[in-house]
């Protein structure tokens, strides 16, 4: 085959695209990556505003993910982790700390007292939680092959009710899954639980974008930024048309965009997406707090954290940075006075003087993982066009990395 620009063109320099490009280069293929944005990362980006590092959405990197262990130099990222646990704030504004005693042994007695005050220790609910959680620590293959249902329905089945569900698990997971009703695949949520049990997620001290920047450096391939792809055409020499009119040809094309982009470029049915809004505040100086805070009685804020305490590199010296995350649906972002009212209760003080640095409305934050959805979906959408992304595996960094590696392996087989 002649007159090609590279063996493989990868559309998108997100996590899946970068992983795919790196794997293909190591197999000896020439690779070109085209990216619409001006930097790598896809949905993982960090804005620096007035010296504050504000990720586009509250995102965490879990070092227990198998693909992260294999393909990411976590130590070089200077990963900073939050407290292993949460502060649950009740309706009166009292914060109750529930922490892992293996990491925070001094908080053991306080954790037991908090759990008792909140009613988390009801025997029936504890047994139900154990019935639900135990499969998460077993073999992954057995978990992946287990029957599936909506998370809320499975909690009903095992008898997981009361405050343990409503004040702890449901509000915590709503921020992780961008799901406020519990209709995510229970099988997938147990995989998420497994990752939390194995390690505490964190953030690079210089912002989440340090992660894709490392992948981009290590990939060792040509990446054309600010190059928006308008069309992908299949064939013996598939073509990629850029917005500036340029047409690139290759032996194969991997479309490594989010679900919406994959649908637009390949007319392939993909997962719907859920949205999140993240508010970044310059807060009044306060006592350092490394724990995530959630509301035990509802409210628009699904979680909030003092990021400058968890990762000092997120804020200028002497400044305090707080993030607050809310669900984002067709009704639009929550109103600022409503958000501040919840934050007043969660932090136990007025937030009226807190300056909004930036608010990120990420309408396509996470693919929906509906009950019954395969944990590994087909990548081939044409003779020589494939997909990669967390919408083809699990909606996570692990899923994005795995799908990129899968796409590279399939391209290598296809091209011989």
DAPELIN-V932740 format. One record per residue. N is the residue number from 1. RES is the residue in one letter. SS is DSSP state (H for helix, E for strand, - for the rest). NEAR is the number of other C-alpha atoms within 12 Angstrom. D_FIRST is the distance of its C-alpha to the first C-alpha in whole Angstrom. Layout:
BEGIN
N_RES_SS_NEAR_D_FIRST ; N_RES_SS_NEAR_D_FIRST
END
This chain:
BEGIN
1_X_-_14_0 ; 2_X_-_11_4 ; 3_X_-_15_7 ; 4_X_-_23_7 ; 5_X_-_27_11 ; 6_X_E_31_11 ; 7_X_E_36_10 ; 8_X_E_46_13 ; 9_X_E_51_15 ; 10_X_E_56_19 ; 11_X_E_54_21 ; 12_X_-_48_24 ; 13_X_-_51_26 ; 14_X_-_46_29 ; 15_X_H_50_30 ; 16_X_H_53_27 ; 17_X_H_50_24 ; 18_X_H_54_25 ; 19_X_H_52_26 ; 20_X_H_53_22 ; 21_X_H_52_21 ; 22_X_H_39_23 ; 23_X_H_35_22 ; 24_X_H_38_18 ; 25_X_H_30_19 ; 26_X_H_20_21 ; 27_X_-_23_19 ; 28_X_-_20_17 ; 29_X_-_29_14 ; 30_X_-_30_14 ; 31_X_E_40_16 ; 32_X_E_39_17 ; 33_X_E_49_20 ; 34_X_E_43_22 ; 35_X_-_36_25 ; 36_X_-_29_28 ; 37_X_-_24_31 ; 38_X_-_19_32 ; 39_X_-_32_32 ; 40_X_-_38_30 ; 41_X_-_38_32 ; 42_X_-_40_32 ; 43_X_-_43_35 ; 44_X_-_38_36 ; 45_X_-_33_38 ; 46_X_E_34_41 ; 47_X_E_26_43 ; 48_X_E_22_45 ; 49_X_E_21_48 ; 50_X_-_19_51 ; 51_X_-_23_50 ; 52_X_E_34_50 ; 53_X_E_39_47 ; 54_X_E_41_46 ; 55_X_E_42_43 ; 56_X_-_36_42 ; 57_X_-_41_43 ; 58_X_-_46_45 ; 59_X_-_38_43 ; 60_X_-_37_43 ; 61_X_E_39_41 ; 62_X_-_34_42 ; 63_X_-_33_42 ; 64_X_-_26_43 ; 65_X_-_32_39 ; 66_X_H_21_37 ; 67_X_H_28_34 ; 68_X_H_29_36 ; 69_X_H_19_38 ; 70_X_H_16_34 ; 71_X_H_31_32 ; 72_X_-_35_35 ; 73_X_-_23_37 ; 74_X_-_30_40 ; 75_X_H_18_43 ; 76_X_H_17_41 ; 77_X_H_28_41 ; 78_X_-_24_45 ; 79_X_E_29_45 ; 80_X_E_32_49 ; 81_X_E_33_50 ; 82_X_-_37_52 ; 83_X_-_32_56 ; 84_X_-_30_55 ; 85_X_E_33_57 ; 86_X_E_37_58 ; 87_X_E_39_61 ; 88_X_E_43_62 ; 89_X_E_38_64 ; 90_X_-_30_66 ; 91_X_-_21_68 ; 92_X_-_17_71 ; 93_X_-_24_68 ; 94_X_-_24_69 ; 95_X_E_31_66 ; 96_X_E_37_66 ; 97_X_E_38_64 ; 98_X_E_39_62 ; 99_X_E_32_60 ; 100_X_-_26_59 ; 101_X_-_18_62 ; 102_X_-_15_60 ; 103_X_-_17_58 ; 104_X_-_21_61 ; 105_X_H_15_64 ; 106_X_H_15_67 ; 107_X_H_24_66 ; 108_X_H_19_66 ; 109_X_H_18_70 ; 110_X_H_21_69 ; 111_X_H_29_66 ; 112_X_H_22_68 ; 113_X_H_19_71 ; 114_X_H_29_68 ; 115_X_H_29_67 ; 116_X_H_19_70 ; 117_X_H_23_71 ; 118_X_H_31_68 ; 119_X_-_25_69 ; 120_X_-_32_65 ; 121_X_-_27_67 ; 122_X_-_21_68 ; 123_X_H_18_68 ; 124_X_H_22_66 ; 125_X_H_28_64 ; 126_X_H_26_63 ; 127_X_H_21_63 ; 128_X_H_25_60 ; 129_X_H_32_58 ; 130_X_H_21_58 ; 131_X_H_21_57 ; 132_X_H_34_54 ; 133_X_H_30_53 ; 134_X_H_20_54 ; 135_X_H_27_50 ; 136_X_H_29_49 ; 137_X_H_22_49 ; 138_X_-_19_49 ; 139_X_-_15_45 ; 140_X_H_21_42 ; 141_X_H_14_41 ; 142_X_H_15_45 ; 143_X_H_26_45 ; 144_X_H_26_41 ; 145_X_-_18_42 ; 146_X_-_23_46 ; 147_X_-_19_47 ; 148_X_-_28_46 ; 149_X_-_25_48 ; 150_X_E_27_49 ; 151_X_H_36_50 ; 152_X_H_31_53 ; 153_X_H_22_54 ; 154_X_H_29_53 ; 155_X_H_37_56 ; 156_X_H_22_58 ; 157_X_H_20_58 ; 158_X_H_22_59 ; 159_X_-_23_61 ; 160_X_-_32_60 ; 161_X_-_30_62 ; 162_X_-_26_65 ; 163_X_H_31_64 ; 164_X_H_35_62 ; 165_X_H_35_59 ; 166_X_H_30_60 ; 167_X_H_35_61 ; 168_X_H_42_59 ; 169_X_H_38_56 ; 170_X_H_36_55 ; 171_X_H_39_55 ; 172_X_H_37_53 ; 173_X_H_34_50 ; 174_X_H_38_50 ; 175_X_H_39_49 ; 176_X_H_38_46 ; 177_X_H_42_45 ; 178_X_-_41_46 ; 179_X_-_34_48 ; 180_X_-_30_51 ; 181_X_-_19_52 ; 182_X_-_32_51 ; 183_X_-_29_48 ; 184_X_E_38_45 ; 185_X_E_35_44 ; 186_X_H_37_47 ; 187_X_H_39_45 ; 188_X_H_41_43 ; 189_X_H_44_46 ; 190_X_H_38_47 ; 191_X_H_36_44 ; 192_X_H_36_44 ; 193_X_H_33_48 ; 194_X_H_27_47 ; 195_X_H_28_45 ; 196_X_H_29_48 ; 197_X_H_24_50 ; 198_X_H_18_48 ; 199_X_-_26_48 ; 200_X_-_29_49 ; 201_X_-_33_46 ; 202_X_E_34_46 ; 203_X_E_39_45 ; 204_X_E_38_43 ; 205_X_-_34_46 ; 206_X_-_33_44 ; 207_X_-_40_43 ; 208_X_-_42_40 ; 209_X_H_35_38 ; 210_X_H_34_38 ; 211_X_H_45_36 ; 212_X_H_39_33 ; 213_X_H_33_33 ; 214_X_H_29_33 ; 215_X_H_35_30 ; 216_X_H_35_28 ; 217_X_H_23_30 ; 218_X_H_22_29 ; 219_X_H_33_25 ; 220_X_-_25_24 ; 221_X_-_31_21 ; 222_X_E_25_21 ; 223_X_E_32_23 ; 224_X_E_26_23 ; 225_X_-_24_27 ; 226_X_-_20_28 ; 227_X_-_28_25 ; 228_X_-_28_26 ; 229_X_E_37_23 ; 230_X_E_26_24 ; 231_X_E_28_22 ; 232_X_E_38_19 ; 233_X_E_32_17 ; 234_X_-_27_15 ; 235_X_-_18_12 ; 236_X_-_21_9 ; 237_X_-_29_8 ; 238_X_-_33_12 ; 239_X_E_35_14 ; 240_X_E_42_17 ; 241_X_E_25_19 ; 242_X_E_27_22 ; 243_X_-_18_25 ; 244_X_-_15_25 ; 245_X_-_13_23 ; 246_X_-_17_20 ; 247_X_E_25_17 ; 248_X_E_36_14 ; 249_X_E_33_11 ; 250_X_E_37_9 ; 251_X_E_37_8 ; 252_X_E_47_12 ; 253_X_E_57_15 ; 254_X_E_55_18 ; 255_X_E_57_21 ; 256_X_-_50_24 ; 257_X_-_45_27 ; 258_X_-_39_30 ; 259_X_H_37_31 ; 260_X_H_29_32 ; 261_X_H_33_29 ; 262_X_H_35_26 ; 263_X_H_25_28 ; 264_X_H_18_28 ; 265_X_H_35_24 ; 266_X_H_32_23 ; 267_X_-_20_27 ; 268_X_-_23_27 ; 269_X_-_20_31 ; 270_X_-_32_32 ; 271_X_-_29_35 ; 272_X_-_22_38 ; 273_X_E_30_39 ; 274_X_E_34_42 ; 275_X_E_35_43 ; 276_X_E_41_45 ; 277_X_E_39_47 ; 278_X_E_40_48 ; 279_X_E_43_51 ; 280_X_E_43_51 ; 281_X_E_40_55 ; 282_X_E_35_57 ; 283_X_E_36_60 ; 284_X_-_22_63 ; 285_X_-_22_64 ; 286_X_-_22_64 ; 287_X_-_16_65 ; 288_X_-_25_61 ; 289_X_-_28_60 ; 290_X_-_30_57 ; 291_X_-_37_57 ; 292_X_E_44_55 ; 293_X_E_45_58 ; 294_X_E_46_58 ; 295_X_E_45_60 ; 296_X_-_40_62 ; 297_X_-_30_63 ; 298_X_-_27_60 ; 299_X_-_31_59 ; 300_X_-_35_56 ; 301_X_E_45_55 ; 302_X_E_45_54 ; 303_X_E_46_54 ; 304_X_E_44_55 ; 305_X_E_38_54 ; 306_X_E_39_56 ; 307_X_H_47_52 ; 308_X_H_41_54 ; 309_X_H_33_56 ; 310_X_H_34_53 ; 311_X_-_37_51 ; 312_X_H_32_53 ; 313_X_H_30_50 ; 314_X_H_38_49 ; 315_X_-_34_52 ; 316_X_-_21_54 ; 317_X_-_15_57 ; 318_X_-_19_60 ; 319_X_-_28_58 ; 320_X_E_34_58 ; 321_X_E_43_55 ; 322_X_E_48_55 ; 323_X_E_46_52 ; 324_X_E_50_53 ; 325_X_E_48_51 ; 326_X_E_49_51 ; 327_X_E_42_49 ; 328_X_E_33_48 ; 329_X_E_22_48 ; 330_X_-_14_48 ; 331_X_-_10_51 ; 332_X_E_16_50 ; 333_X_-_26_51 ; 334_X_-_29_54 ; 335_X_-_19_57 ; 336_X_H_27_58 ; 337_X_H_18_61 ; 338_X_H_18_61 ; 339_X_H_35_58 ; 340_X_H_34_61 ; 341_X_H_22_64 ; 342_X_H_38_62 ; 343_X_H_39_61 ; 344_X_H_28_65 ; 345_X_H_30_65 ; 346_X_H_41_62 ; 347_X_H_40_63 ; 348_X_-_21_67 ; 349_X_-_21_68 ; 350_X_-_20_67 ; 351_X_-_28_64 ; 352_X_-_20_65 ; 353_X_-_14_64 ; 354_X_-_29_61 ; 355_X_E_22_58 ; 356_X_E_28_55 ; 357_X_E_27_52 ; 358_X_E_28_50 ; 359_X_E_31_49 ; 360_X_E_34_45 ; 361_X_E_29_45 ; 362_X_E_31_42 ; 363_X_E_28_41 ; 364_X_E_32_38 ; 365_X_E_41_39 ; 366_X_E_40_39 ; 367_X_E_35_37 ; 368_X_-_36_40 ; 369_X_-_40_40 ; 370_X_E_31_42 ; 371_X_-_24_44 ; 372_X_-_23_42 ; 373_X_-_29_38 ; 374_X_-_24_36 ; 375_X_-_35_36 ; 376_X_-_25_32 ; 377_X_-_27_30 ; 378_X_-_24_27 ; 379_X_-_36_24 ; 380_X_E_28_21 ; 381_X_-_29_22 ; 382_X_-_26_18 ; 383_X_-_22_15 ; 384_X_-_34_14 ; 385_X_E_42_17 ; 386_X_E_44_19 ; 387_X_E_51_23 ; 388_X_-_52_25 ; 389_X_-_52_28 ; 390_X_-_44_32 ; 391_X_-_48_32 ; 392_X_-_43_30 ; 393_X_-_36_32 ; 394_X_-_38_36 ; 395_X_-_44_37 ; 396_X_-_39_37 ; 397_X_H_43_35 ; 398_X_H_36_35 ; 399_X_H_34_33 ; 400_X_H_45_31 ; 401_X_H_41_30 ; 402_X_H_39_30 ; 403_X_H_44_27 ; 404_X_H_44_25 ; 405_X_H_39_25 ; 406_X_H_36_24 ; 407_X_H_45_21 ; 408_X_H_45_20 ; 409_X_H_29_21 ; 410_X_H_30_19 ; 411_X_H_40_16 ; 412_X_H_29_16 ; 413_X_H_15_17 ; 414_X_H_21_14 ; 415_X_H_25_11 ; 416_X_-_14_13
END
